Amino acid sequence: MTFRLYNTLLDVTAILAFVLVAYFVMYSQRVGESTLMILPDSFKQLNTIFLSLIIEAIPFVLIGVLIAGCIQIFVTEEHVKRWIPENKYRAIMMGCLVGAVFPACECGIVPIVRRLVAKGVPLHAGIGFLLTGPLINPIVILSTFMAFGNDIRMAGLRMGVGFIAALLISLFISSFFRSNQLKHTVSGLYGSENTSTGDVSFMDKLKGMCVHSIDEFFDMGKYLIIGAFVAAFVQTYVQAQLLFLFGEGMMGATGVMMGLAFFLSLCSEADAFIGASFSSLFPPTAVLAFLIYGPMIDLKNTIMLLSVFKSKFVFILLLTITVVVFVCTITISLVGR
């Protein structure tokens, strides 16, 4: 009951905000222009960053919720039992491999993982898919190759080190968490019906898929907006120089770049071009950490994960990703000397 009331309040707030914006845009152009003249430049910058994050993420979230709707309707628990190996290590490997060939953004992959885990996919396999999907899919590797002047080395390191890190993180999660760690069952969100079983026509299944996708979009969209706004606020009002104070030495530079990856919340399909721009300021190890850490976890993605999984699990996952990525990139640097 409390969860439904909380969701209702969020929905009402979002509708009121939309109506207010529509009013100023459509019926009060003079008021809008005069308001823009008195607004500080920092607020305009925050608005620009916020809108760019939303516009960048929305297409991938739409793809994600459509896939999640297909999983909800057309994939049954029996399918999951047949496809996912019972052996923990094979299941983790399978999750990481499927993610590696599955083009997805870190925002769009959250609803997919929620549906998979709710359908019975082991949490460790779902986490492997969550980590590798936005990080080493073909589109990301190609963009990395192009961003670094057609240099295969950085793209290969991102793919190899990222895959190893995802395996280690999934293994750690499998050792400490047995249950799915979802805050609530997906069926409890939108009703307990299961249109994937029984004598149901294809058109009814298609309609059910659309209904579930729409519900998923509005459910995840609230947290995407909140996460994008927080990320835009941090980028606007938190001075980047504060991070660079800790950038002395290899470890400090790596930590700084991981912090930038978290707070910038860039889309994994485009972050390689931003990472390449830091090549003259930071060593390759720090840039590699930036490229691996950001797609695995960032600010807006963390907020979306908190809406799906239990808070304790999300914070442990965040800490695990941070430690593993830091150790892996530093180790590769030491081995490569």
Solvent accessible surface area in square Angstrom, and as a share of the most:
residue,aa,sasa,rsa
1,M,195,0.87
2,T,110,0.64
3,F,68,0.28
4,R,142,0.52
5,L,107,0.53
6,Y,106,0.40
7,N,23,0.12
8,T,71,0.41
9,L,106,0.53
10,L,35,0.17
11,D,55,0.28
12,V,72,0.41
13,T,86,0.50
14,A,47,0.36
15,I,106,0.54
16,L,117,0.58
17,A,51,0.39
18,F,148,0.62
19,V,83,0.48
20,L,106,0.52
21,V,90,0.52
22,A,27,0.21
23,Y,114,0.43
24,F,77,0.32
25,V,108,0.62
26,M,131,0.58
27,Y,162,0.62
28,S,10,0.07
29,Q,125,0.56
30,R,210,0.77
31,V,74,0.42
32,G,19,0.18
33,E,92,0.41
34,S,57,0.37
35,T,51,0.30
36,L,100,0.50
37,M,160,0.72
38,I,141,0.72
39,L,48,0.24
40,P,78,0.49
41,D,111,0.57
42,S,39,0.25
43,F,90,0.38
44,K,77,0.32
45,Q,92,0.41
46,L,11,0.05
47,N,67,0.34
48,T,87,0.51
49,I,29,0.14
50,F,39,0.16
51,L,81,0.40
52,S,58,0.38
53,L,8,0.04
54,I,27,0.14
55,I,122,0.62
56,E,59,0.26
57,A,1,0.01
58,I,46,0.24
59,P,66,0.41
60,F,53,0.22
61,V,0,0.00
62,L,78,0.39
63,I,93,0.47
64,G,1,0.01
65,V,3,0.02
66,L,87,0.43
67,I,50,0.25
68,A,0,0.00
69,G,1,0.01
70,C,51,0.31
71,I,16,0.08
72,Q,15,0.07
73,I,1,0.00
74,F,71,0.30
75,V,24,0.14
76,T,14,0.08
77,E,70,0.31
78,E,99,0.44
79,H,49,0.22
80,V,9,0.05
81,K,159,0.67
82,R,165,0.60
83,W,138,0.48
84,I,33,0.17
85,P,27,0.17
86,E,178,0.80
87,N,72,0.37
88,K,57,0.24
89,Y,134,0.51
90,R,160,0.58
91,A,2,0.01
92,I,2,0.01
93,M,79,0.35
94,M,64,0.28
95,G,9,0.08
96,C,0,0.00
97,L,93,0.46
98,V,63,0.36
99,G,0,0.00
100,A,18,0.14
101,V,106,0.61
102,F,52,0.22
103,P,67,0.42
104,A,8,0.06
105,C,2,0.01
106,E,1,0.00
107,C,0,0.00
108,G,1,0.01
109,I,0,0.00
110,V,0,0.00
111,P,0,0.00
112,I,3,0.02
113,V,0,0.00
114,R,2,0.01
115,R,1,0.00
116,L,36,0.18
117,V,4,0.02
118,A,38,0.29
119,K,10,0.04
120,G,48,0.47
121,V,13,0.08
122,P,40,0.25
123,L,8,0.04
124,H,29,0.13
125,A,3,0.02
126,G,1,0.01
127,I,0,0.00
128,G,0,0.00
129,F,12,0.05
130,L,3,0.01
131,L,0,0.00
132,T,0,0.00
133,G,0,0.00
134,P,1,0.00
135,L,0,0.00
136,I,6,0.03
137,N,0,0.00
138,P,76,0.48
139,I,85,0.43
140,V,0,0.00
141,I,26,0.13
142,L,104,0.52
143,S,12,0.08
144,T,0,0.00
145,F,61,0.25
146,M,110,0.49
147,A,19,0.15
148,F,37,0.15
149,G,64,0.61
150,N,99,0.51
151,D,64,0.33
152,I,117,0.59
153,R,148,0.54
154,M,14,0.06
155,A,0,0.00
156,G,29,0.27
157,L,41,0.21
158,R,0,0.00
159,M,89,0.40
160,G,33,0.32
161,V,7,0.04
162,G,0,0.00
163,F,36,0.15
164,I,93,0.47
165,A,0,0.00
166,A,0,0.00
167,L,35,0.17
168,L,84,0.42
169,I,0,0.00
170,S,0,0.00
171,L,59,0.29
172,F,78,0.32
173,I,0,0.00
174,S,1,0.01
175,S,61,0.39
176,F,133,0.56
177,F,20,0.09
178,R,197,0.72
179,S,62,0.40
180,N,65,0.33
181,Q,21,0.09
182,L,13,0.06
183,K,97,0.41
184,H,46,0.21
185,T,85,0.50
186,V,4,0.02
187,S,47,0.31
188,G,44,0.43
189,L,18,0.09
190,Y,49,0.19
191,G,28,0.27
192,S,101,0.65
193,E,87,0.39
194,N,59,0.30
195,T,35,0.20
196,S,14,0.09
197,T,68,0.40
198,G,69,0.66
199,D,154,0.80
200,V,47,0.27
201,S,61,0.39
202,F,129,0.54
203,M,130,0.58
204,D,79,0.41
205,K,45,0.19
206,L,60,0.30
207,K,141,0.60
208,G,11,0.10
209,M,22,0.10
210,C,57,0.34
211,V,73,0.42
212,H,7,0.03
213,S,5,0.03
214,I,97,0.49
215,D,47,0.24
216,E,0,0.00
217,F,47,0.20
218,F,129,0.54
219,D,12,0.06
220,M,0,0.00
221,G,10,0.10
222,K,22,0.09
223,Y,19,0.07
224,L,0,0.00
225,I,85,0.43
226,I,68,0.34
227,G,0,0.00
228,A,0,0.00
229,F,95,0.39
230,V,52,0.30
231,A,0,0.00
232,A,0,0.00
233,F,98,0.41
234,V,25,0.15
235,Q,50,0.22
236,T,23,0.14
237,Y,96,0.37
238,V,71,0.41
239,Q,120,0.53
240,A,48,0.37
241,Q,119,0.53
242,L,95,0.47
243,L,46,0.23
244,F,76,0.32
245,L,128,0.64
246,F,149,0.62
247,G,20,0.19
248,E,149,0.67
249,G,56,0.54
250,M,57,0.25
251,M,123,0.55
252,G,19,0.18
253,A,3,0.03
254,T,0,0.00
255,G,35,0.33
256,V,5,0.03
257,M,0,0.00
258,M,8,0.03
259,G,17,0.17
260,L,14,0.07
261,A,4,0.03
262,F,27,0.11
263,F,71,0.29
264,L,34,0.17
265,S,0,0.00
266,L,41,0.21
267,C,5,0.03
268,S,0,0.00
269,E,28,0.12
270,A,44,0.34
271,D,5,0.03
272,A,0,0.00
273,F,105,0.44
274,I,71,0.36
275,G,0,0.00
276,A,26,0.20
277,S,75,0.48
278,F,34,0.14
279,S,58,0.38
280,S,106,0.68
281,L,125,0.62
282,F,16,0.06
283,P,42,0.27
284,P,83,0.52
285,T,14,0.08
286,A,0,0.00
287,V,2,0.01
288,L,5,0.02
289,A,0,0.00
290,F,3,0.01
291,L,0,0.00
292,I,0,0.00
293,Y,10,0.04
294,G,8,0.08
295,P,1,0.01
296,M,2,0.01
297,I,1,0.00
298,D,1,0.00
299,L,22,0.11
300,K,3,0.01
301,N,2,0.01
302,T,9,0.05
303,I,32,0.16
304,M,0,0.00
305,L,1,0.00
306,L,44,0.22
307,S,13,0.08
308,V,1,0.01
309,F,1,0.00
310,K,94,0.40
311,S,52,0.33
312,K,146,0.62
313,F,0,0.00
314,V,0,0.00
315,F,111,0.46
316,I,51,0.26
317,L,1,0.00
318,L,36,0.18
319,L,116,0.58
320,T,12,0.07
321,I,1,0.00
322,T,45,0.26
323,V,78,0.45
324,V,23,0.13
325,V,1,0.00
326,F,55,0.23
327,V,80,0.46
328,C,16,0.10
329,T,0,0.00
330,I,15,0.08
331,T,64,0.37
332,I,63,0.32
333,S,19,0.12
334,L,103,0.51
335,V,114,0.65
336,G,64,0.62
337,R,199,0.73
